[in-house]
Amino acid sequence: MTMVKSLLFFILAGFCEIGGGYLVWLWLREGKNIWYGLFGAIVLVMYGIIPTFQPASFGRVYAAYGGVFIVLSIFWGWKVDKISPDTFDLIGALIALIGVCIIMYWPRG
């Protein structure tokens, strides 16, 4: 159950980081209303808070989160930007997820 909760925190943090960054992007690069940027900033603050609920140390959490971020960014590009991942995107994402599992969940003595 701890691993499931941890993975959910990673996914929630990832969507907050990517979604918040995307809203700021829309504001600054696409000329959307300033409210996009302000809401994006709030969502990015939430991204900074969510990882504190992880049971591991800061360095380990953020190292593993990098792998989750890779996978979620590819997913975001596929679903939001309509850019299908290619074979090498998928291979890289799988390697990143293997790294996440080793960093966060490998049994330690």
MDTraj code that builds the backbone (N, CA, C; nanometers):
import mdtraj as md
import numpy as np

residues = "MET THR MET VAL LYS SER LEU LEU PHE PHE ILE LEU ALA GLY PHE CYS GLU ILE GLY GLY GLY TYR LEU VAL TRP LEU TRP LEU ARG GLU GLY LYS ASN ILE TRP TYR GLY LEU PHE GLY ALA ILE VAL LEU VAL MET TYR GLY ILE ILE PRO THR PHE GLN PRO ALA SER PHE GLY ARG VAL TYR ALA ALA TYR GLY GLY VAL PHE ILE VAL LEU SER ILE PHE TRP GLY TRP LYS VAL ASP LYS ILE SER PRO ASP THR PHE ASP LEU ILE GLY ALA LEU ILE ALA LEU ILE GLY VAL CYS ILE ILE MET TYR TRP PRO ARG GLY".split()
xyz = np.array([
    [0.0825, -0.1198, 0.0000],
    [0.0000, 0.0000, 0.0000],
    [0.0868, 0.1261, 0.0000],
    [0.2000, 0.1214, 0.0693],
    [0.2900, 0.2367, 0.0743],
    [0.3422, 0.2699, -0.0649],
    [0.3739, 0.1672, -0.1449],
    [0.4241, 0.1913, -0.2798],
    [0.3154, 0.2553, -0.3669],
    [0.1932, 0.2109, -0.3551],
    [0.0832, 0.2669, -0.4338],
    [0.0630, 0.4131, -0.3981],
    [0.0636, 0.4433, -0.2694],
    [0.0482, 0.5821, -0.2256],
    [0.1633, 0.6684, -0.2765],
    [0.2839, 0.6152, -0.2698],
    [0.4007, 0.6866, -0.3180],
    [0.3893, 0.7154, -0.4675],
    [0.3485, 0.6158, -0.5455],
    [0.3321, 0.6351, -0.6894],
    [0.2241, 0.7395, -0.7200],
    [0.1171, 0.7379, -0.6441],
    [0.0116, 0.8382, -0.6631],
    [0.0636, 0.9790, -0.6339],
    [0.1467, 0.9936, -0.5313],
    [0.2077, 1.1249, -0.5036],
    [0.2984, 1.1688, -0.6184],
    [0.3744, 1.0744, -0.6740],
    [0.4596, 1.1071, -0.7891],
    [0.3751, 1.1547, -0.9075],
    [0.2688, 1.0832, -0.9360],
    [0.1839, 1.1183, -1.0507],
    [0.1162, 1.2530, -1.0278],
    [0.0639, 1.2748, -0.9088],
    [-0.0008, 1.4028, -0.8778],
    [0.0988, 1.5177, -0.8878],
    [0.2173, 1.4997, -0.8326],
    [0.3205, 1.6039, -0.8411],
    [0.3573, 1.6309, -0.9864],
    [0.3691, 1.5250, -1.0642],
    [0.4048, 1.5404, -1.2049],
    [0.3020, 1.6197, -1.2828],
    [0.1755, 1.5878, -1.2623],
    [0.0722, 1.6620, -1.3339],
    [0.0643, 1.8069, -1.2862],
    [0.0940, 1.8291, -1.1597],
    [0.0989, 1.9685, -1.1120],
    [0.2148, 2.0438, -1.1765],
    [0.3312, 1.9808, -1.1845],
    [0.4451, 2.0497, -1.2447],
    [0.4226, 2.0742, -1.3933],
    [0.3823, 1.9712, -1.4637],
    [0.3634, 1.9848, -1.6083],
    [0.2444, 2.0766, -1.6374],
    [0.1344, 2.0560, -1.5669],
    [0.0157, 2.1387, -1.5899],
    [0.0384, 2.2845, -1.5539],
    [0.1053, 2.3083, -1.4408],
    [0.1351, 2.4458, -1.4012],
    [0.2292, 2.5132, -1.4990],
    [0.3316, 2.4397, -1.5408],
    [0.4244, 2.4934, -1.6396],
    [0.3554, 2.5195, -1.7722],
    [0.2642, 2.4329, -1.8095],
    [0.1901, 2.4490, -1.9351],
    [0.1024, 2.5740, -1.9311],
    [0.0395, 2.6001, -1.8164],
    [-0.0426, 2.7211, -1.8042],
    [0.0425, 2.8472, -1.8155],
    [0.1594, 2.8466, -1.7530],
    [0.2502, 2.9607, -1.7659],
    [0.2952, 2.9740, -1.9117],
    [0.3242, 2.8635, -1.9754],
    [0.3622, 2.8620, -2.1171],
    [0.2524, 2.9271, -2.2009],
    [0.1269, 2.8849, -2.1778],
    [0.0156, 2.9420, -2.2542],
    [0.0055, 3.0927, -2.2343],
    [0.0283, 3.1375, -2.1126],
    [0.0220, 3.2804, -2.0825],
    [0.1322, 3.3565, -2.1554],
    [0.2566, 3.3101, -2.1409],
    [0.3704, 3.3839, -2.1951],
    [0.3946, 3.3592, -2.3437],
    [0.3750, 3.2392, -2.3916],
    [0.4079, 3.2068, -2.5305],
    [0.2885, 3.2135, -2.6245],
    [0.1694, 3.1895, -2.5704],
    [0.0507, 3.1851, -2.6557],
    [-0.0401, 3.3061, -2.6370],
    [0.0009, 3.3989, -2.5489],
    [-0.0741, 3.5225, -2.5308],
    [-0.2058, 3.5080, -2.4566],
    [-0.2179, 3.4034, -2.3768],
    [-0.3405, 3.3858, -2.2983],
    [-0.3445, 3.4877, -2.1850],
    [-0.4595, 3.4995, -2.1232],
    [-0.4834, 3.5918, -2.0133],
    [-0.3879, 3.5651, -1.8970],
    [-0.3564, 3.6689, -1.8219],
    [-0.2649, 3.6565, -1.7071],
    [-0.3149, 3.5550, -1.6045],
    [-0.4458, 3.5303, -1.6019],
    [-0.5000, 3.4332, -1.5071],
    [-0.4437, 3.2933, -1.5324],
    [-0.4105, 3.2633, -1.6556],
    [-0.3443, 3.1358, -1.6852],
    [-0.2114, 3.1277, -1.6092],
    [-0.1351, 3.2354, -1.6160],
    [-0.0061, 3.2388, -1.5481],
    [-0.0195, 3.2323, -1.3973],
    [-0.1157, 3.3043, -1.3431],
    [-0.1353, 3.3038, -1.1975],
    [-0.1817, 3.1672, -1.1487],
    [-0.2763, 3.1078, -1.2192],
    [-0.3221, 2.9747, -1.1792],
    [-0.2091, 2.8734, -1.1966],
    [-0.1305, 2.8878, -1.3040],
    [-0.0156, 2.8010, -1.3240],
    [0.0832, 2.8116, -1.2091],
    [0.1049, 2.9335, -1.1595],
    [0.1962, 2.9533, -1.0469],
    [0.1445, 2.8825, -0.9213],
    [0.0154, 2.8898, -0.8979],
    [-0.0436, 2.8219, -0.7815],
    [-0.0255, 2.6705, -0.7940],
    [-0.0505, 2.6198, -0.9126],
    [-0.0355, 2.4756, -0.9353],
    [0.1112, 2.4340, -0.9177],
    [0.2036, 2.5183, -0.9609],
    [0.3457, 2.4876, -0.9424],
    [0.3854, 2.4876, -0.7947],
    [0.3251, 2.5731, -0.7152],
    [0.3503, 2.5700, -0.5704],
    [0.3008, 2.4377, -0.5129],
    [0.1843, 2.3919, -0.5596],
    [0.1335, 2.2619, -0.5137],
    [0.2313, 2.1504, -0.5491],
    [0.2921, 2.1611, -0.6678],
    [0.3938, 2.0627, -0.7072],
    [0.5083, 2.0602, -0.6055],
    [0.5453, 2.1747, -0.5524],
    [0.6530, 2.1799, -0.4546],
    [0.6155, 2.1198, -0.3202],
    [0.4880, 2.1178, -0.2896],
    [0.4407, 2.0663, -0.1608],
    [0.4186, 1.9155, -0.1636],
    [0.3616, 1.8656, -0.2704],
    [0.3209, 1.7245, -0.2776],
    [0.4352, 1.6264, -0.2492],
    [0.5554, 1.6458, -0.3021],
    [0.6616, 1.5480, -0.2734],
    [0.6992, 1.5369, -0.1254],
    [0.6631, 1.6360, -0.0446],
    [0.6958, 1.6268, 0.0982],
    [0.6197, 1.5145, 0.1675],
    [0.5180, 1.4606, 0.1016],
    [0.4428, 1.3497, 0.1591],
    [0.5071, 1.2141, 0.1314],
    [0.6139, 1.2132, 0.0517],
    [0.6846, 1.0885, 0.0230],
    [0.7615, 1.0440, 0.1475],
    [0.7734, 0.9125, 0.1669],
    [0.8408, 0.8630, 0.2875],
    [0.9937, 0.8695, 0.2820],
    [1.0530, 0.8853, 0.1644],
    [1.1978, 0.8811, 0.1501],
    [1.2598, 1.0199, 0.1678],
    [1.3921, 1.0251, 0.1597],
    [1.4650, 1.1513, 0.1751],
    [1.4476, 1.2388, 0.0508],
    [1.4765, 1.3685, 0.0667],
    [1.4589, 1.4662, -0.0403],
    [1.5330, 1.4255, -0.1672],
    [1.6611, 1.3950, -0.1541],
    [1.7412, 1.3616, -0.2715],
    [1.6890, 1.2399, -0.3451],
    [1.6535, 1.1376, -0.2717],
    [1.6019, 1.0153, -0.3332],
    [1.4688, 1.0412, -0.4032],
    [1.3808, 1.1155, -0.3364],
    [1.2493, 1.1461, -0.3947],
    [1.2648, 1.2241, -0.5246],
    [1.3482, 1.3274, -0.5238],
    [1.3613, 1.4094, -0.6438],
    [1.4382, 1.3386, -0.7546],
    [1.5300, 1.2508, -0.7196],
    [1.5988, 1.1712, -0.8215],
    [1.4995, 1.0782, -0.8907],
    [1.4185, 1.0101, -0.8119],
    [1.3192, 0.9189, -0.8688],
    [1.2113, 0.9959, -0.9442],
    [1.1743, 1.1116, -0.8916],
    [1.0705, 1.1913, -0.9570],
    [1.1116, 1.2291, -1.0995],
    [1.2406, 1.2481, -1.1224],
    [1.2873, 1.2799, -1.2568],
    [1.2430, 1.1745, -1.3578],
    [1.2486, 1.0492, -1.3195],
    [1.2031, 0.9421, -1.4080],
    [1.0538, 0.9463, -1.4317],
    [0.9786, 0.9737, -1.3256],
    [0.8332, 0.9852, -1.3396],
    [0.8003, 1.1032, -1.4306],
    [0.8734, 1.2141, -1.4141],
    [0.8509, 1.3323, -1.4954],
    [0.8723, 1.3015, -1.6440],
    [0.9732, 1.2217, -1.6756],
    [0.9983, 1.1827, -1.8141],
    [0.8757, 1.1136, -1.8723],
    [0.8240, 1.0164, -1.8004],
    [0.7091, 0.9397, -1.8490],
    [0.5861, 1.0296, -1.8630],
    [0.5590, 1.1111, -1.7624],
    [0.4415, 1.1971, -1.7677],
    [0.4536, 1.3040, -1.8770],
    [0.5742, 1.3513, -1.9027],
    [0.5938, 1.4498, -2.0093],
    [0.5646, 1.3889, -2.1458],
    [0.6068, 1.2661, -2.1663],
    [0.5767, 1.1972, -2.2921],
    [0.4256, 1.1764, -2.3046],
    [0.3625, 1.1365, -2.1954],
    [0.2171, 1.1176, -2.1948],
    [0.1454, 1.2499, -2.2246],
    [0.1903, 1.3586, -2.1609],
    [0.1304, 1.4906, -2.1835],
    [0.1438, 1.5305, -2.3307],
    [0.2624, 1.5128, -2.3862],
    [0.2836, 1.5457, -2.5267],
    [0.1928, 1.4661, -2.6185],
    [0.1702, 1.3414, -2.5828],
    [0.0856, 1.2537, -2.6634],
    [-0.0600, 1.2964, -2.6557],
    [-0.1103, 1.3202, -2.5343],
    [-0.2525, 1.3488, -2.5162],
    [-0.2886, 1.4959, -2.5376],
    [-0.2016, 1.5881, -2.4959],
    [-0.2343, 1.7307, -2.5040],
    [-0.1829, 1.7924, -2.6338],
    [-0.0568, 1.7669, -2.6666],
    [0.0025, 1.8258, -2.7872],
    [-0.0176, 1.7385, -2.9112],
    [-0.0741, 1.6205, -2.8915],
    [-0.1045, 1.5279, -3.0025],
    [0.0213, 1.4835, -3.0779],
    [0.1312, 1.4637, -3.0039],
    [0.2551, 1.4135, -3.0624],
    [0.2763, 1.2715, -3.0095],
    [0.2599, 1.1750, -3.0970],
    [0.2708, 1.0351, -3.0562],
    [0.4147, 1.0004, -3.0209],
    [0.4334, 0.9290, -2.9114],
    [0.5695, 0.8856, -2.8769],
    [0.6165, 0.7805, -2.9765],
    [0.7455, 0.7854, -3.0079],
    [0.8005, 0.6828, -3.0963],
    [0.8637, 0.5721, -3.0116],
    [0.9192, 0.4761, -3.0776],
    [0.9780, 0.3611, -3.0086],
    [1.0850, 0.4041, -2.9086],
    [1.1666, 0.5010, -2.9469],
    [1.2761, 0.5421, -2.8597],
    [1.2256, 0.6213, -2.7390],
    [1.1166, 0.6963, -2.7564],
    [1.0525, 0.7609, -2.6416],
    [1.0068, 0.6553, -2.5418],
    [0.9435, 0.5513, -2.5927],
    [0.8905, 0.4465, -2.5055],
    [1.0019, 0.3670, -2.4372],
    [1.1087, 0.3393, -2.5104],
    [1.2226, 0.2686, -2.4503],
    [1.2853, 0.3550, -2.3409],
    [1.3059, 0.4822, -2.3703],
    [1.3626, 0.5728, -2.2700],
    [1.2751, 0.5840, -2.1473],
    [1.1430, 0.5913, -2.1682],
    [1.0498, 0.6003, -2.0554],
    [1.0565, 0.4737, -1.9702],
    [1.0655, 0.3589, -2.0344],
    [1.0757, 0.2335, -1.9602],
    [1.2042, 0.2286, -1.8776],
    [1.3142, 0.2702, -1.9368],
    [1.4404, 0.2746, -1.8629],
    [1.4290, 0.3688, -1.7428],
    [1.3656, 0.4852, -1.7636],
    [1.3470, 0.5800, -1.6534],
    [1.2629, 0.5188, -1.5424],
    [1.1562, 0.4470, -1.5779],
    [1.0718, 0.3837, -1.4753],
    [1.1458, 0.2742, -1.3996],
    [1.2300, 0.2022, -1.4683],
    [1.3121, 0.1020, -1.3990],
    [1.4012, 0.1722, -1.2969],
    [1.4590, 0.2850, -1.3357],
    [1.5403, 0.3633, -1.2423],
    [1.4606, 0.4099, -1.1221],
    [1.3373, 0.4550, -1.1445],
    [1.2501, 0.4978, -1.0342],
    [1.2302, 0.3828, -0.9361],
    [1.1981, 0.2670, -0.9895],
    [1.1733, 0.1516, -0.9017],
    [1.2971, 0.1128, -0.8221],
    [1.4123, 0.1185, -0.8840],
    [1.5354, 0.0852, -0.8120],
    [1.5631, 0.1890, -0.7034],
    [1.5528, 0.3162, -0.7390],
    [1.5847, 0.4229, -0.6422],
    [1.4879, 0.4216, -0.5237],
    [1.3605, 0.4102, -0.5519],
    [1.2604, 0.4268, -0.4455],
    [1.2231, 0.2982, -0.3736],
    [1.2188, 0.1884, -0.4462],
    [1.1514, 0.0701, -0.3895],
    [1.2397, -0.0538, -0.3740],
    [1.3662, -0.0451, -0.4139],
    [1.4537, -0.1615, -0.3963],
    [1.4769, -0.1823, -0.2458],
    [1.4631, -0.3046, -0.2002],
    [1.4836, -0.3305, -0.0573],
    [1.6259, -0.2939, -0.0137],
    [1.6355, -0.2275, 0.0964],
    [1.7659, -0.1889, 0.1503],
    [1.7823, -0.2496, 0.2891],
    [1.9056, -0.2832, 0.3184],
    [1.9339, -0.3509, 0.4448],
    [1.9523, -0.2628, 0.5619],
])
top = md.Topology()
chain = top.add_chain()
for i, resn in enumerate(residues, 1):
    res = top.add_residue(resn, chain, resSeq=i)
    for name in ("N", "CA", "C"):
        top.add_atom(name, md.element.get_by_symbol(name[0]), res)
traj = md.Trajectory(xyz[None], top)
